[in-house]
């Protein structure tokens, strides 16, 4: 049965999230909010077949993503044969699936490491408490924010969407998003998610108000593996320590059952990699590329 790809639609998000929960490991790329929010930028589509959801990107280069569903109940030789008619590679494949898939295709060719796509994992409690020398600089910046600004923390709600959109517009002016394709694409994804705040399942977030001004916000998603994915996090540069403050406050107010924090990948940006490493990750969701054809 051929894979029939179609636009990613909001109407099937519940069904998709159920299948995502069956994966052997959940990577941030595959959250519904991620694939839906970034669909236009990557030209993402999906195809539903035999208990799996296949995702295809058409930009910047055509490729399949790993299928979403119960990996243990798949007829992989048949599935890979069909996948090979669509693309020559599968990208962003979590390690528990990448290794067996690569051995099925060609045991002599291991999967290729995609370090830029590895998710950074943190213990939620560590990021809340910021104890010890490892977090000394973060704690200092947090304390500076707390002592300098009269602030209020609030859950991000649909009543605050206009403020968040306005702050994002200002942030893009500060960072000159128009001159940076990555930031411009992210800005579009953020706007799409904020505009559909009421319609997206698992969506959560936080905001810090300094007087009447939105100083920082975060947009996150709760996942079925008791992790919480931080999709977007923005702080106003006028308030020193705003990033450290929103990171700590949001996680301090998050439900306790979410013990692991996924802060997504660094996309190969050295500055972003340094920033993510500075929060002392406890592990990674490692991802690879699997070639379907030579």
HELIX and SHEET records of a PDB file:
HELIX    1   1 UNK A   10  UNK A   12  5                                   3    
HELIX    2   2 UNK A   13  UNK A   20  1                                   8    
HELIX    3   3 UNK A   28  UNK A   30  5                                   3    
HELIX    4   4 UNK A   32  UNK A   37  1                                   6    
HELIX    5   5 UNK A   39  UNK A   42  1                                   4    
HELIX    6   6 UNK A   71  UNK A   73  5                                   3    
HELIX    7   7 UNK A   76  UNK A   83  1                                   8    
HELIX    8   8 UNK A   95  UNK A  105  1                                  11    
HELIX    9   9 UNK A  115  UNK A  117  5                                   3    
HELIX   10  10 UNK A  124  UNK A  129  1                                   6    
HELIX   11  11 UNK A  133  UNK A  135  5                                   3    
HELIX   12  12 UNK A  136  UNK A  148  1                                  13    
HELIX   13  13 UNK A  158  UNK A  160  5                                   3    
HELIX   14  14 UNK A  161  UNK A  175  1                                  15    
HELIX   15  15 UNK A  177  UNK A  179  5                                   3    
HELIX   16  16 UNK A  181  UNK A  195  1                                  15    
HELIX   17  17 UNK A  197  UNK A  199  5                                   3    
HELIX   18  18 UNK A  242  UNK A  253  1                                  12    
HELIX   19  19 UNK A  270  UNK A  277  1                                   8    
SHEET    1   A 7 UNK A   6  UNK A   7  0                                        
SHEET    2   A 7 UNK A  45  UNK A  49 -1                                        
SHEET    3   A 7 UNK A  52  UNK A  57 -1                                        
SHEET    4   A 7 UNK A  63  UNK A  65 -1                                        
SHEET    5   A 7 UNK A  89  UNK A  94  1                                        
SHEET    6   A 7 UNK A 287  UNK A 291 -1                                        
SHEET    7   A 7 UNK A 112  UNK A 113 -1                                        
SHEET    1   B 7 UNK A 151  UNK A 155  0                                        
SHEET    2   B 7 UNK A 203  UNK A 210 -1                                        
SHEET    3   B 7 UNK A 213  UNK A 222 -1                                        
SHEET    4   B 7 UNK A 227  UNK A 235 -1                                        
SHEET    5   B 7 UNK A 260  UNK A 262  1                                        
SHEET    6   B 7 UNK A 119  UNK A 123 -1                                        
SHEET    7   B 7 UNK A 283  UNK A 285 -1                                        
END                                                                             
